[in-house]
Amino acid sequence: ARSQADLGESDAHGSVVPEHDEDMHDQRCTGRESKRNMNDQPEVEQSLEADVPSDLLEEQLLARDQLDELSLLLLRVTVEIDLRHPQALERARRPAARVLTRELRPEGTADPSLVDRGDHVEVLLYSDRTTAESTMKQGLTRLFAIAERKELRRQVKWLPGLKEAMIRLSGAVPAAQFESALMDLMARIAFVESRDVVRTREAFEAARVDRAEKISVAVQDVAKWLSGFSEAYLKARGAIESLSPQSFVGTVADLSTQMDWLVFEGFLSMTPWDWLRHYPRYFAAITYRVDKVTSGAASRDEESAAIVGRLWDRWLGSYPQYEQSAGQRSCDEFRWMLEELRVSLFAQPLGTAIKVSEVRCEKWLSKNRA
């Protein structure tokens, strides 16, 4: 991997430009300026100085300087782990850090985060700390999954009932992605969950010490959980499909939204294990709710759904639209308070993992999302 000195200076877009590429970079910048003059049209990605007032530049550049260790870590993992791929060296030469100026908070502060790109990660700045922390954990999960790919793959293939679970969860996770999704989940449990956030190369290597033991513990947790989750999901999905959309319009729409937020693309690696482990109960609650609705409790169901919907809209509406996806909000405390509130309102006999009520939710919103 290249040394920090090799990374060179950052260009006006916040990208790291290697020193030996400075001439080429200058030519590209000149070409872009000429093209802009010819077409008399602004570029889609404006320069840092054009996007940010001068009094914010110093603080933003300081935030960008904090990415050095992360950039080196990213380059090291990319080069050492992915050399077998033809794109690896080319990807390592790309900018390791990038600044999204449009996402800066008004006061000019931002939090750096690793962003999962499937076979590599990027470093971006986020205006919302909760979003940055959630994204960071997803990015770290990707790095550890790449680094420990061989052992994770071996362990996944030995999971009991793997094929049966894959069939039951075919509506949530495509069969071709099932094993890799479980590998990501085990990487997150083993190296990311309930641990200090890794921000340096040394911390990354330290986290890999005793990796065999950490992965073994994660495998045991997943093995105990997977069968119950897949069975509960299949029953819940069948229960929803049995409802008549004409007779239970509101209930079907609400359950569809709930399912979309529980089993969104990448949910196995993005959802915190502290909440993912409760998925069997969440889906059992869905089945219980459907049974109650079809037994004549439709009116009560509508009232409870209205409570959840009002709290949901108030919470989600406090974020900009580009931060309202299930993946970005997967680490939010309130998102899981609402999931527990659903159990309390629609399937109370199943119990909740935390104390929750409409009043508690209102108080949380008033305090944290005012």
Solvent accessible surface area in square Angstrom, and as a share of the most:
residue,aa,sasa,rsa
1,A,73,0.57
2,R,58,0.21
3,S,62,0.40
4,Q,92,0.41
5,A,75,0.58
6,D,64,0.33
7,L,8,0.04
8,G,25,0.24
9,E,129,0.58
10,S,45,0.29
11,D,20,0.10
12,A,45,0.35
13,H,30,0.13
14,G,0,0.00
15,S,13,0.09
16,V,18,0.11
17,V,10,0.06
18,P,10,0.06
19,E,98,0.44
20,H,139,0.62
21,D,35,0.18
22,E,75,0.33
23,D,106,0.55
24,M,112,0.50
25,H,24,0.11
26,D,80,0.42
27,Q,125,0.56
28,R,111,0.41
29,C,45,0.27
30,T,86,0.50
31,G,40,0.38
32,R,78,0.28
33,E,84,0.38
34,S,52,0.34
35,K,129,0.55
36,R,76,0.28
37,N,105,0.54
38,M,159,0.71
39,N,80,0.41
40,D,121,0.63
41,Q,116,0.52
42,P,93,0.58
43,E,45,0.20
44,V,157,0.90
45,E,92,0.41
46,Q,63,0.28
47,S,32,0.20
48,L,3,0.02
49,E,99,0.44
50,A,68,0.53
51,D,65,0.34
52,V,7,0.04
53,P,79,0.50
54,S,94,0.61
55,D,114,0.59
56,L,36,0.18
57,L,32,0.16
58,E,142,0.64
59,E,70,0.31
60,Q,0,0.00
61,L,64,0.32
62,L,108,0.54
63,A,9,0.07
64,R,26,0.10
65,D,87,0.45
66,Q,109,0.48
67,L,2,0.01
68,D,49,0.25
69,E,72,0.32
70,L,5,0.03
71,S,2,0.01
72,L,10,0.05
73,L,0,0.00
74,L,11,0.06
75,L,5,0.02
76,R,47,0.17
77,V,4,0.02
78,T,8,0.05
79,V,27,0.15
80,E,95,0.42
81,I,39,0.20
82,D,4,0.02
83,L,100,0.50
84,R,173,0.63
85,H,73,0.33
86,P,123,0.78
87,Q,100,0.45
88,A,0,0.00
89,L,88,0.44
90,E,95,0.42
91,R,21,0.08
92,A,8,0.06
93,R,136,0.50
94,R,115,0.42
95,P,71,0.45
96,A,6,0.05
97,A,2,0.02
98,R,76,0.28
99,V,7,0.04
100,L,21,0.10
101,T,23,0.14
102,R,184,0.67
103,E,14,0.06
104,L,27,0.13
105,R,55,0.20
106,P,125,0.78
107,E,96,0.43
108,G,0,0.00
109,T,42,0.24
110,A,13,0.10
111,D,19,0.10
112,P,22,0.14
113,S,0,0.00
114,L,0,0.00
115,V,11,0.07
116,D,37,0.19
117,R,104,0.38
118,G,47,0.45
119,D,72,0.37
120,H,30,0.14
121,V,1,0.01
122,E,47,0.21
123,V,0,0.00
124,L,5,0.02
125,L,1,0.00
126,Y,18,0.07
127,S,17,0.11
128,D,30,0.15
129,R,141,0.52
130,T,46,0.27
131,T,0,0.00
132,A,4,0.03
133,E,87,0.39
134,S,0,0.00
135,T,11,0.06
136,M,1,0.01
137,K,61,0.26
138,Q,22,0.10
139,G,0,0.00
140,L,4,0.02
141,T,3,0.01
142,R,34,0.12
143,L,1,0.01
144,F,0,0.00
145,A,6,0.05
146,I,13,0.06
147,A,16,0.12
148,E,9,0.04
149,R,59,0.22
150,K,175,0.74
151,E,48,0.21
152,L,0,0.00
153,R,105,0.38
154,R,128,0.47
155,Q,32,0.14
156,V,1,0.00
157,K,116,0.49
158,W,196,0.69
159,L,7,0.04
160,P,92,0.58
161,G,40,0.38
162,L,21,0.11
163,K,150,0.63
164,E,90,0.41
165,A,1,0.01
166,M,52,0.23
167,I,123,0.63
168,R,56,0.20
169,L,0,0.00
170,S,66,0.42
171,G,42,0.40
172,A,17,0.13
173,V,10,0.05
174,P,71,0.44
175,A,61,0.47
176,A,105,0.81
177,Q,90,0.40
178,F,0,0.00
179,E,57,0.25
180,S,57,0.37
181,A,20,0.15
182,L,0,0.00
183,M,16,0.07
184,D,17,0.09
185,L,0,0.00
186,M,0,0.00
187,A,0,0.00
188,R,1,0.00
189,I,18,0.09
190,A,2,0.02
191,F,3,0.01
192,V,8,0.04
193,E,22,0.10
194,S,113,0.73
195,R,108,0.39
196,D,136,0.70
197,V,60,0.35
198,V,9,0.05
199,R,99,0.36
200,T,46,0.27
201,R,82,0.30
202,E,117,0.52
203,A,38,0.30
204,F,1,0.01
205,E,56,0.25
206,A,63,0.49
207,A,16,0.12
208,R,39,0.14
209,V,89,0.51
210,D,91,0.47
211,R,104,0.38
212,A,69,0.53
213,E,116,0.52
214,K,39,0.17
215,I,1,0.00
216,S,42,0.27
217,V,80,0.46
218,A,1,0.01
219,V,20,0.12
220,Q,97,0.43
221,D,39,0.20
222,V,0,0.00
223,A,27,0.21
224,K,165,0.70
225,W,17,0.06
226,L,3,0.02
227,S,53,0.34
228,G,34,0.33
229,F,0,0.00
230,S,0,0.00
231,E,72,0.32
232,A,14,0.11
233,Y,5,0.02
234,L,85,0.42
235,K,139,0.59
236,A,0,0.00
237,R,86,0.31
238,G,37,0.36
239,A,15,0.11
240,I,23,0.12
241,E,120,0.54
242,S,86,0.56
243,L,8,0.04
244,S,43,0.28
245,P,76,0.48
246,Q,152,0.68
247,S,77,0.50
248,F,45,0.19
249,V,102,0.59
250,G,48,0.47
251,T,9,0.05
252,V,29,0.17
253,A,59,0.46
254,D,27,0.14
255,L,0,0.00
256,S,48,0.31
257,T,58,0.34
258,Q,12,0.05
259,M,22,0.10
260,D,92,0.48
261,W,29,0.10
262,L,0,0.00
263,V,24,0.14
264,F,27,0.11
265,E,156,0.70
266,G,34,0.33
267,F,3,0.01
268,L,4,0.02
269,S,14,0.09
270,M,44,0.20
271,T,0,0.00
272,P,18,0.11
273,W,15,0.05
274,D,75,0.39
275,W,44,0.15
276,L,0,0.00
277,R,107,0.39
278,H,49,0.22
279,Y,0,0.00
280,P,35,0.22
281,R,44,0.16
282,Y,1,0.00
283,F,0,0.00
284,A,40,0.31
285,A,7,0.06
286,I,3,0.01
287,T,33,0.19
288,Y,78,0.30
289,R,5,0.02
290,V,4,0.02
291,D,80,0.41
292,K,73,0.31
293,V,3,0.02
294,T,78,0.45
295,S,96,0.62
296,G,69,0.66
297,A,30,0.24
298,A,36,0.28
299,S,78,0.50
300,R,153,0.56
301,D,8,0.04
302,E,113,0.50
303,E,105,0.47
304,S,4,0.03
305,A,20,0.16
306,A,65,0.50
307,I,43,0.22
308,V,1,0.01
309,G,28,0.27
310,R,112,0.41
311,L,0,0.00
312,W,33,0.12
313,D,96,0.50
314,R,103,0.37
315,W,0,0.00
316,L,25,0.12
317,G,55,0.52
318,S,45,0.29
319,Y,12,0.05
320,P,59,0.37
321,Q,154,0.69
322,Y,117,0.44
323,E,2,0.01
324,Q,51,0.23
325,S,54,0.35
326,A,14,0.11
327,G,11,0.11
328,Q,44,0.20
329,R,0,0.00
330,S,1,0.01
331,C,34,0.21
332,D,5,0.03
333,E,103,0.46
334,F,0,0.00
335,R,3,0.01
336,W,1,0.00
337,M,16,0.07
338,L,1,0.01
339,E,5,0.02
340,E,0,0.00
341,L,1,0.01
342,R,15,0.06
343,V,2,0.01
344,S,28,0.18
345,L,44,0.22
346,F,10,0.04
347,A,0,0.00
348,Q,131,0.58
349,P,102,0.64
350,L,68,0.34
351,G,33,0.32
352,T,55,0.32
353,A,48,0.37
354,I,62,0.32
355,K,159,0.67
356,V,19,0.11
357,S,42,0.27
358,E,60,0.27
359,V,91,0.52
360,R,117,0.43
361,C,0,0.00
362,E,44,0.20
363,K,136,0.58
364,W,46,0.16
365,L,0,0.00
366,S,64,0.41
367,K,172,0.73
368,N,67,0.34
369,R,64,0.23
370,A,124,0.96
